[in-house]
Amino acid sequence: MDTAASSSPAASTSSPENTVSQPAVLIYTAADGSTVTLPVPEAMALFAKHGFTGRLTDPTATQPTAPAPAADPTPVVVAPVVQTATDAGAQAAQGRNASQMAVLDAMGFALPKPFFAVGTPLIQSGKDKFKAMATDHAKKPLIEEAAMDVAKAIAAEKRTNITVALRDLVVTPDGKVSRGRSPIPLEPLAWDTLVGMAAPVLPSAKALLRNLDPDLRAEIWNRQAAKLPDTVRAQLGVREVDGAWQAFRAVSATYPTTAQADKVLRGVAEALKGEGMRGSVVYDPASTRVRWEAAWMAPQEIDPRVGDVLRVGVAGSTADAANGGFRVSLAATRILCINLTIADAYLAAFRRAHRGNLDGVVDEIVATVKAAPEAFAALARDWKVTRASDVSKVELFGKTYADVPAALAGLVDAGRIDAGVARDVQVEALLTAYKVEEGDTLADLLNAVTRAAHEASWSEFNRSMLEHQAGELLPVFARAAAA
């Protein structure tokens, strides 16, 4: 296949003295050597469809000259050179990416290589996705708040355990269970586990019993379970749901129940309190499974580039019905492509099965989680500092400013923010952008610069200048705040 697509010239995304063109089309070379030229999004989609095998190249890039053939010539195949990025924004991105990857490599992460050169600008759809991701992250609760909310919900179930011989459990035709007293509802997870424990008298019976009428199912259980010896015992877990008790799990009589999910979540909340990490906690009452994740994310103010690490954090899971162990992993997310294709990588930090003495397991989880912010500190410091620092308390290029509007005007006057347009036009655009989402921090200042770049009626060249400056100012502001 050798199909030609539109060959309109690429749009420049850099200043004239550092020209880097974003290609309008790419050549996809399949593993069998066949090629096709397509618009960038279609080429990327084809690349992904083929499992990221083969290669993508920029047809406008300079190609090396093939050497002259020898007396007995051997064909020389010259491949197009993959695009490189050399503009000021790319150089800044390459510098920070080298630092980021040094940290992650030392930690043991194995993140994949990007599909384009590190520092290549994102196309507009990629920038829009990044903005949406950053906005979504900013709306998430602080992890300590989310963890405590779910911990309280689990504690409110008032869970307790009853050790009972299976032969003494009576199942009623309406799906409830009792020991000769008031029957309580039996949840599906608990029922399936009880049937598994009764395998000596109900071999391979789970699927069959699920498909029987309730009264016949109850009759078979009651007749067969009565044949079990008194030594076949289980811990029947009960909890309160809407003011009534029901059985939610059945585990072996020796299964440890001291390190429940609510205790783990309280530990996570305490370990990450005040770190500014946002995230989510998902609790499935039916399975008792809990999964939580907490992260720092690069702020919208940066000029995101291919290769950037845009999110780091820690995630974990547990379950309280012998259906999952304790897990804690470090996590990192990297931009692989100009359309914001990303790769999430996880690094196991703690693993423990729900067995044996678990008295100290919550403390071990807390210690592991508490170490995560320190491990990522060098990588995420700039992101955190700018969000925590009041503009009026930081000296910027030798001066202090009363608030963000004063700082924006002052930095324009000092030439530190320059979109290549008239001073008053520039200040007005920056202040208009600031009023959309006001605040007092360095992050709010940088956010105004980035928003102005996207929303002001400027040329692509002026917009690009301002975007690059926002990315370059981020580490400068972070160092000033940390001073």
Solvent accessible surface area in square Angstrom, and as a share of the most:
residue,aa,sasa,rsa
1,M,120,0.54
2,D,123,0.64
3,T,82,0.48
4,A,91,0.71
5,A,33,0.26
6,S,70,0.45
7,S,100,0.65
8,S,63,0.41
9,P,127,0.80
10,A,27,0.21
11,A,68,0.53
12,S,56,0.36
13,T,14,0.08
14,S,7,0.04
15,S,25,0.16
16,P,102,0.64
17,E,133,0.60
18,N,50,0.25
19,T,88,0.51
20,V,9,0.05
21,S,44,0.29
22,Q,34,0.15
23,P,5,0.03
24,A,35,0.27
25,V,13,0.08
26,L,2,0.01
27,I,33,0.17
28,Y,1,0.00
29,T,22,0.13
30,A,12,0.09
31,A,91,0.71
32,D,119,0.62
33,G,49,0.47
34,S,29,0.19
35,T,42,0.25
36,V,9,0.05
37,T,31,0.18
38,L,33,0.16
39,P,39,0.24
40,V,6,0.03
41,P,80,0.50
42,E,95,0.42
43,A,0,0.00
44,M,7,0.03
45,A,63,0.49
46,L,36,0.18
47,F,14,0.06
48,A,47,0.36
49,K,168,0.71
50,H,80,0.36
51,G,51,0.49
52,F,90,0.38
53,T,70,0.41
54,G,39,0.37
55,R,101,0.37
56,L,11,0.06
57,T,2,0.01
58,D,7,0.03
59,P,41,0.26
60,T,97,0.56
61,A,23,0.18
62,T,119,0.69
63,Q,92,0.41
64,P,78,0.49
65,T,131,0.76
66,A,47,0.36
67,P,92,0.58
68,A,92,0.71
69,P,105,0.66
70,A,77,0.60
71,A,113,0.87
72,D,123,0.64
73,P,82,0.51
74,T,105,0.61
75,P,122,0.77
76,V,81,0.47
77,V,136,0.78
78,V,50,0.29
79,A,32,0.25
80,P,29,0.18
81,V,65,0.37
82,V,64,0.37
83,Q,10,0.05
84,T,87,0.50
85,A,4,0.03
86,T,74,0.43
87,D,1,0.01
88,A,43,0.33
89,G,5,0.05
90,A,0,0.00
91,Q,102,0.45
92,A,35,0.27
93,A,1,0.01
94,Q,62,0.28
95,G,43,0.42
96,R,60,0.22
97,N,7,0.03
98,A,67,0.52
99,S,70,0.45
100,Q,14,0.06
101,M,28,0.12
102,A,62,0.48
103,V,34,0.19
104,L,0,0.00
105,D,88,0.46
106,A,91,0.71
107,M,45,0.20
108,G,45,0.43
109,F,14,0.06
110,A,95,0.74
111,L,21,0.10
112,P,62,0.39
113,K,171,0.72
114,P,26,0.16
115,F,43,0.18
116,F,14,0.06
117,A,28,0.22
118,V,41,0.23
119,G,0,0.00
120,T,1,0.00
121,P,6,0.04
122,L,3,0.02
123,I,20,0.10
124,Q,93,0.41
125,S,53,0.34
126,G,0,0.00
127,K,19,0.08
128,D,74,0.38
129,K,99,0.42
130,F,6,0.02
131,K,71,0.30
132,A,60,0.47
133,M,42,0.19
134,A,8,0.06
135,T,48,0.28
136,D,78,0.41
137,H,24,0.11
138,A,58,0.45
139,K,159,0.68
140,K,56,0.24
141,P,60,0.38
142,L,48,0.24
143,I,0,0.00
144,E,23,0.10
145,E,92,0.41
146,A,12,0.09
147,A,0,0.00
148,M,53,0.24
149,D,94,0.49
150,V,24,0.14
151,A,0,0.00
152,K,116,0.49
153,A,55,0.42
154,I,2,0.01
155,A,47,0.37
156,A,66,0.51
157,E,20,0.09
158,K,120,0.51
159,R,47,0.17
160,T,63,0.37
161,N,54,0.28
162,I,58,0.29
163,T,71,0.41
164,V,5,0.03
165,A,1,0.01
166,L,0,0.00
167,R,107,0.39
168,D,73,0.38
169,L,4,0.02
170,V,67,0.39
171,V,8,0.04
172,T,29,0.17
173,P,84,0.53
174,D,99,0.51
175,G,29,0.28
176,K,67,0.28
177,V,2,0.01
178,S,15,0.10
179,R,112,0.41
180,G,69,0.66
181,R,194,0.71
182,S,95,0.61
183,P,60,0.38
184,I,41,0.21
185,P,51,0.32
186,L,24,0.12
187,E,19,0.09
188,P,107,0.67
189,L,46,0.23
190,A,0,0.00
191,W,24,0.09
192,D,32,0.17
193,T,40,0.23
194,L,1,0.00
195,V,3,0.01
196,G,35,0.34
197,M,47,0.21
198,A,0,0.00
199,A,45,0.35
200,P,105,0.66
201,V,27,0.15
202,L,12,0.06
203,P,97,0.61
204,S,116,0.75
205,A,9,0.07
206,K,82,0.35
207,A,62,0.48
208,L,106,0.53
209,L,1,0.00
210,R,135,0.49
211,N,126,0.65
212,L,38,0.19
213,D,98,0.51
214,P,67,0.42
215,D,84,0.43
216,L,77,0.38
217,R,51,0.18
218,A,3,0.02
219,E,85,0.38
220,I,49,0.25
221,W,1,0.00
222,N,51,0.26
223,R,153,0.56
224,Q,39,0.17
225,A,1,0.01
226,A,53,0.41
227,K,128,0.54
228,L,1,0.01
229,P,74,0.47
230,D,70,0.36
231,T,114,0.66
232,V,39,0.22
233,R,100,0.36
234,A,0,0.00
235,Q,18,0.08
236,L,9,0.05
237,G,0,0.00
238,V,7,0.04
239,R,7,0.02
240,E,47,0.21
241,V,54,0.31
242,D,148,0.76
243,G,65,0.63
244,A,55,0.43
245,W,102,0.36
246,Q,36,0.16
247,A,0,0.00
248,F,0,0.00
249,R,3,0.01
250,A,2,0.02
251,V,2,0.01
252,S,52,0.34
253,A,48,0.37
254,T,125,0.72
255,Y,21,0.08
256,P,23,0.14
257,T,30,0.17
258,T,70,0.41
259,A,3,0.02
260,Q,23,0.10
261,A,0,0.00
262,D,22,0.12
263,K,104,0.44
264,V,4,0.02
265,L,0,0.00
266,R,95,0.35
267,G,9,0.08
268,V,0,0.00
269,A,5,0.04
270,E,117,0.52
271,A,7,0.06
272,L,0,0.00
273,K,140,0.59
274,G,69,0.67
275,E,49,0.22
276,G,40,0.38
277,M,0,0.00
278,R,77,0.28
279,G,3,0.02
280,S,38,0.24
281,V,21,0.12
282,V,97,0.56
283,Y,41,0.15
284,D,61,0.32
285,P,65,0.41
286,A,66,0.51
287,S,16,0.10
288,T,0,0.00
289,R,124,0.45
290,V,2,0.01
291,R,109,0.40
292,W,3,0.01
293,E,68,0.31
294,A,2,0.02
295,A,16,0.12
296,W,12,0.04
297,M,15,0.07
298,A,1,0.01
299,P,4,0.02
300,Q,31,0.14
301,E,1,0.01
302,I,11,0.05
303,D,9,0.04
304,P,10,0.06
305,R,1,0.00
306,V,0,0.00
307,G,0,0.00
308,D,2,0.01
309,V,1,0.01
310,L,0,0.00
311,R,60,0.22
312,V,1,0.01
313,G,1,0.01
314,V,1,0.01
315,A,3,0.02
316,G,3,0.02
317,S,28,0.18
318,T,5,0.03
319,A,1,0.01
320,D,0,0.00
321,A,11,0.08
322,A,62,0.48
323,N,35,0.18
324,G,34,0.33
325,G,22,0.21
326,F,1,0.00
327,R,122,0.44
328,V,2,0.01
329,S,13,0.09
330,L,21,0.10
331,A,20,0.15
332,A,1,0.01
333,T,5,0.03
334,R,14,0.05
335,I,0,0.00
336,L,11,0.05
337,C,0,0.00
338,I,1,0.00
339,N,30,0.16
340,L,11,0.05
341,T,43,0.25
342,I,54,0.28
343,A,16,0.13
344,D,74,0.39
345,A,14,0.11
346,Y,116,0.44
347,L,45,0.22
348,A,65,0.50
349,A,47,0.36
350,F,25,0.11
351,R,109,0.40
352,R,77,0.28
353,A,40,0.31
354,H,19,0.09
355,R,172,0.63
356,G,54,0.52
357,N,110,0.56
358,L,5,0.02
359,D,109,0.56
360,G,34,0.33
361,V,0,0.00
362,V,29,0.16
363,D,103,0.53
364,E,79,0.35
365,I,3,0.01
366,V,31,0.18
367,A,62,0.48
368,T,30,0.17
369,V,0,0.00
370,K,123,0.52
371,A,54,0.42
372,A,1,0.01
373,P,9,0.06
374,E,140,0.63
375,A,41,0.32
376,F,0,0.00
377,A,35,0.27
378,A,63,0.49
379,L,14,0.07
380,A,0,0.00
381,R,118,0.43
382,D,43,0.22
383,W,16,0.06
384,K,71,0.30
385,V,29,0.17
386,T,0,0.00
387,R,122,0.45
388,A,90,0.70
389,S,17,0.11
390,D,49,0.25
391,V,1,0.00
392,S,45,0.29
393,K,165,0.70
394,V,10,0.06
395,E,107,0.48
396,L,3,0.01
397,F,79,0.33
398,G,56,0.54
399,K,120,0.51
400,T,83,0.48
401,Y,24,0.09
402,A,85,0.66
403,D,62,0.32
404,V,0,0.00
405,P,45,0.28
406,A,41,0.32
407,A,0,0.00
408,L,0,0.00
409,A,22,0.17
410,G,15,0.15
411,L,1,0.00
412,V,12,0.07
413,D,93,0.48
414,A,64,0.49
415,G,49,0.48
416,R,114,0.41
417,I,0,0.00
418,D,59,0.30
419,A,0,0.00
420,G,49,0.47
421,V,42,0.24
422,A,64,0.50
423,R,110,0.40
424,D,97,0.50
425,V,77,0.44
426,Q,5,0.02
427,V,14,0.08
428,E,119,0.53
429,A,19,0.15
430,L,0,0.00
431,L,49,0.24
432,T,82,0.48
433,A,6,0.04
434,Y,20,0.08
435,K,141,0.60
436,V,91,0.52
437,E,92,0.41
438,E,113,0.51
439,G,19,0.18
440,D,90,0.47
441,T,33,0.19
442,L,0,0.00
443,A,0,0.00
444,D,24,0.12
445,L,0,0.00
446,L,0,0.00
447,N,16,0.08
448,A,1,0.01
449,V,0,0.00
450,T,13,0.07
451,R,30,0.11
452,A,2,0.02
453,A,1,0.01
454,H,62,0.28
455,E,100,0.45
456,A,27,0.21
457,S,120,0.77
458,W,46,0.16
459,S,60,0.39
460,E,78,0.35
461,F,83,0.34
462,N,20,0.10
463,R,28,0.10
464,S,5,0.03
465,M,46,0.20
466,L,0,0.00
467,E,9,0.04
468,H,20,0.09
469,Q,31,0.14
470,A,1,0.00
471,G,5,0.04
472,E,65,0.29
473,L,11,0.06
474,L,9,0.04
475,P,43,0.27
476,V,46,0.26
477,F,0,0.00
478,A,3,0.03
479,R,154,0.56
480,A,30,0.23
481,A,28,0.21
482,A,67,0.52
483,A,121,0.94
